[in-house]
Amino acid sequence: MMSETIAADVREVDPPEGVIRPLMPTENAIYLDHLLRLDPLSRFSRFGGPTSDNALRRHAARAAAAGATLIGYFEKTILRGVAELHPVVTLPGKPRVAEAAFSVEREWQGKGVGSALMRHLVRYAQNRGIEHLQIMFLASNGRMKRIVVHHTDDLDVAENEVISCVRPPRATPFSWLREVMDGAFSVIHTFVDLRARLLPPPLRGQ
Ligand SMILES: CC(C)(COP(=O)(O)OP(=O)(O)OC[C@H]1O[C@@H](n2cnc3c(N)ncnc32)[C@H](O)[C@@H]1OP(=O)(O)O)[C@@H](O)C(=O)NCCC(=O)NCCS
């Protein structure tokens, strides 16, 4: 099958440091802090136009209210990248659809964070029976296009934007096991990181 063939090409190298895990509903404030740290060009690429701080506040509030899933990349306990999954309401009997979008802070771009978030997002969608994952981005966004073509060849290119559709494979015991193991790893990593931060500086080993 096409999606399995493409998925086999995806690099399984995670970013060198950091943890990827879903955000809890109580973590909306750190999501907003991350959005507010995005530079103007990254905001433009993410939202398709100039985006004010107030617009970001409204977006974060809407995401929380609409029950979007946010998968975060944390480095030293600070949220530096997010993959968003917004469910789309469809008629009964139609494929389950969600829209996805990504944001990585400037200093962390080009280091594999977006690619790793995409892999986690596709697995998350796979394990929840989402059949179509739509990702929209500006046609000039070379990095986003590179990420997407590792997962699909279904790209609809218009003048300034690309609408792509990733079809996650069906869930398997292995895909669930990977998610459980990722979750366990992130809990251990976060615990070790926080514990190190509670130690006095001379004992932190940094
Ligand atoms: C787009 C974005 C999510 C990509 O994440 P990232 O962590 O920067 O990207 P990665 O480091 O994982 O690299 C992704 C791919 O782009 C390639 N790449 C890196 N720098 C690149 C560049 N300057 N130009 C083109 N491709 C580049 C990488 O080699 C990789 O491709 P490969 O897997 O075939 O080797 C991130 O840059 C971002 O948040 N940008 C601002 C917001 C945005 O554009 N969101 C997307 C709209 S939803």
The ligand as an SDF file (V2000), in Angstrom:
LIG
                    3D

 48 50  0  0  0  0  0  0  0  0999 V2000
    8.0600   24.2240    8.9270 C   0  0  0  0  0  0  0  0  0  0  0  0
    8.6320   23.6800   10.2350 C   0  0  0  0  0  0  0  0  0  0  0  0
    7.5000   23.0750   11.0790 C   0  0  0  0  0  0  0  0  0  0  0  0
    9.6550   22.5930    9.9120 C   0  0  0  0  0  0  0  0  0  0  0  0
   10.2080   22.0910   11.0970 O   0  0  0  0  0  0  0  0  0  0  0  0
   11.8020   22.0360   11.2600 P   0  0  0  0  0  0  0  0  0  0  0  0
   12.1080   21.4410   12.5740 O   0  0  0  0  0  0  0  0  0  0  0  0
   12.3280   23.4000   11.0070 O   0  0  0  0  0  0  0  0  0  0  0  0
   12.1960   21.0850   10.0500 O   0  0  0  0  0  0  0  0  0  0  0  0
   13.2170   19.8450   10.0670 P   0  0  0  0  0  0  0  0  0  0  0  0
   14.5080   20.2520   10.6880 O   0  0  0  0  0  0  0  0  0  0  0  0
   12.5210   18.6590   10.6330 O   0  0  0  0  0  0  0  0  0  0  0  0
   13.4930   19.6350    8.5030 O   0  0  0  0  0  0  0  0  0  0  0  0
   12.4670   19.2030    7.6450 C   0  0  0  0  0  0  0  0  0  0  0  0
   13.0400   18.9310    6.2690 C   0  0  0  0  0  0  0  0  0  0  0  0
   13.4490   20.1540    5.6670 O   0  0  0  0  0  0  0  0  0  0  0  0
   14.8100   20.0760    5.2710 C   0  0  0  0  0  0  0  0  0  0  0  0
   15.3770   21.4080    5.4490 N   0  0  0  0  0  0  0  0  0  0  0  0
   16.0690   21.9020    6.4990 C   0  0  0  0  0  0  0  0  0  0  0  0
   16.3660   23.1900    6.2670 N   0  0  0  0  0  0  0  0  0  0  0  0
   15.8330   23.5020    5.0540 C   0  0  0  0  0  0  0  0  0  0  0  0
   15.7880   24.6740    4.2570 C   0  0  0  0  0  0  0  0  0  0  0  0
   16.3420   25.8200    4.6750 N   0  0  0  0  0  0  0  0  0  0  0  0
   15.1360   24.6320    3.0650 N   0  0  0  0  0  0  0  0  0  0  0  0
   14.5420   23.5000    2.6200 C   0  0  0  0  0  0  0  0  0  0  0  0
   14.5490   22.3390    3.3510 N   0  0  0  0  0  0  0  0  0  0  0  0
   15.1930   22.3650    4.5300 C   0  0  0  0  0  0  0  0  0  0  0  0
   15.4190   19.0300    6.1780 C   0  0  0  0  0  0  0  0  0  0  0  0
   16.5840   18.4500    5.6050 O   0  0  0  0  0  0  0  0  0  0  0  0
   14.2720   18.0380    6.2730 C   0  0  0  0  0  0  0  0  0  0  0  0
   14.1640   17.2640    5.0910 O   0  0  0  0  0  0  0  0  0  0  0  0
   14.7000   15.7360    5.0150 P   0  0  0  0  0  0  0  0  0  0  0  0
   13.9470   14.9810    6.0920 O   0  0  0  0  0  0  0  0  0  0  0  0
   14.3320   15.2920    3.6530 O   0  0  0  0  0  0  0  0  0  0  0  0
   16.1640   15.7880    5.2890 O   0  0  0  0  0  0  0  0  0  0  0  0
    9.3320   24.8020   11.0700 C   0  0  0  0  0  0  0  0  0  0  0  0
   10.4230   25.3050   10.3290 O   0  0  0  0  0  0  0  0  0  0  0  0
    8.3860   25.9350   11.4470 C   0  0  0  0  0  0  0  0  0  0  0  0
    7.7270   25.8470   12.4650 O   0  0  0  0  0  0  0  0  0  0  0  0
    8.3180   26.9900   10.6370 N   0  0  0  0  0  0  0  0  0  0  0  0
    7.4320   28.1200   10.9360 C   0  0  0  0  0  0  0  0  0  0  0  0
    5.9450   27.7190   10.9360 C   0  0  0  0  0  0  0  0  0  0  0  0
    5.5570   26.9470    9.7180 C   0  0  0  0  0  0  0  0  0  0  0  0
    6.0660   27.1500    8.6320 O   0  0  0  0  0  0  0  0  0  0  0  0
    4.5870   26.0250    9.8880 N   0  0  0  0  0  0  0  0  0  0  0  0
    4.1220   25.1980    8.7870 C   0  0  0  0  0  0  0  0  0  0  0  0
    2.7550   25.5750    8.3400 C   0  0  0  0  0  0  0  0  0  0  0  0
    1.5570   24.5160    9.0830 S   0  0  0  0  0  0  0  0  0  0  0  0
  1  2  1  0
  2  3  1  0
  2  4  1  0
  2 36  1  0
  4  5  1  0
  5  6  1  0
  6  7  2  0
  6  8  1  0
  6  9  1  0
  9 10  1  0
 10 11  2  0
 10 12  1  0
 10 13  1  0
 13 14  1  0
 14 15  1  0
 15 16  1  0
 15 30  1  0
 16 17  1  0
 17 18  1  0
 17 28  1  0
 18 19  1  0
 18 27  1  0
 19 20  2  0
 20 21  1  0
 21 22  1  0
 21 27  2  0
 22 23  1  0
 22 24  2  0
 24 25  1  0
 25 26  2  0
 26 27  1  0
 28 29  1  0
 28 30  1  0
 30 31  1  0
 31 32  1  0
 32 33  2  0
 32 34  1  0
 32 35  1  0
 36 37  1  0
 36 38  1  0
 38 39  2  0
 38 40  1  0
 40 41  1  0
 41 42  1  0
 42 43  1  0
 43 44  2  0
 43 45  1  0
 45 46  1  0
 46 47  1  0
 47 48  1  0
M  END
$$$$
